[in-house]
Amino acid sequence: MYEFIAEQPKRLKTKIIPIIKKNLYLADDNLHKVCLEFLEWAYKVDENDRFGKLLTNGFNDEEIFLRFRELIFKKYNEVRNNYLK
């Protein structure tokens, strides 16, 4: 379980980076910013350090990913609702 969470940036990076590279030019300013923050986080985070923090309950480096995810869902819902109207 801890290993799965610790390697989350690596898993997300392999799936999300191709999408960002192909479509970043379509993003508005807010989405562009959080995409770049996510990429920086995904490349810089140390999986071993994350694993150690999980074991000591000191785990709090998820803020960047949570902001990224929140904005992605928000933008998706805006576009979806406009389409459904």
C-alpha positions in Angstrom: 0.0 0.0 0.0 2.7 2.5 1.0 4.8 1.6 -2.1 1.8 2.2 -4.3 1.2 5.7 -2.9 4.9 6.5 -2.9 5.3 5.8 -6.6 2.2 7.8 -7.5 4.1 10.6 -9.2 5.9 8.1 -11.5 2.6 6.4 -12.5 0.8 9.7 -13.1 3.7 11.1 -15.0 3.8 8.3 -17.6 0.0 8.7 -18.2 -0.5 12.4 -18.0 2.6 13.9 -19.6 1.7 12.8 -23.1 -1.7 14.5 -22.7 -0.2 17.7 -21.4 2.5 17.8 -24.2 -0.1 17.3 -26.9 -2.8 19.7 -25.5 -1.1 22.3 -23.3 -1.6 25.0 -25.9 -5.4 24.7 -25.4 -5.2 25.4 -21.7 -6.2 28.7 -20.2 -3.8 30.6 -17.9 -4.9 28.8 -14.7 -4.8 25.3 -16.2 -1.5 26.1 -17.9 0.0 27.1 -14.5 -1.2 24.0 -12.6 0.0 21.7 -15.5 3.5 23.1 -15.2 3.4 22.9 -11.4 2.3 19.2 -11.7 5.1 18.5 -14.1 7.7 20.0 -11.8 6.3 18.1 -8.9 6.2 14.8 -10.8 9.8 15.1 -11.9 11.3 16.5 -8.7 9.6 14.3 -6.1 11.7 11.6 -4.6 9.8 8.3 -4.2 12.0 7.1 -1.4 11.4 10.3 0.5 7.7 10.0 0.0 7.8 6.4 1.3 9.7 7.5 4.4 7.1 10.2 5.0 4.3 7.8 4.7 5.7 5.6 7.3 6.3 8.4 9.8 2.9 10.1 9.1 4.6 13.2 7.8 3.1 13.0 4.4 2.0 16.4 3.0 3.4 17.0 -0.4 0.1 16.3 -2.2 -1.0 19.9 -2.4 0.3 20.5 -6.0 -1.4 17.3 -7.3 -4.6 18.0 -5.5 -4.8 21.5 -7.0 -4.0 20.0 -10.4 -6.8 17.4 -10.1 -9.3 19.9 -8.7 -8.8 22.3 -11.6 -8.9 19.5 -14.2 -12.3 18.3 -12.8 -13.6 21.8 -12.6 -12.6 22.6 -16.3 -14.0 19.3 -17.4 -17.4 19.9 -15.7 -17.6 23.4 -17.2 -17.1 22.1 -20.7 -19.4 19.2 -20.1 -22.2 21.5 -18.7 -21.8 23.9 -21.7 -22.1 20.9 -24.1 -25.2 19.5 -22.4 -27.0 22.9 -22.6 
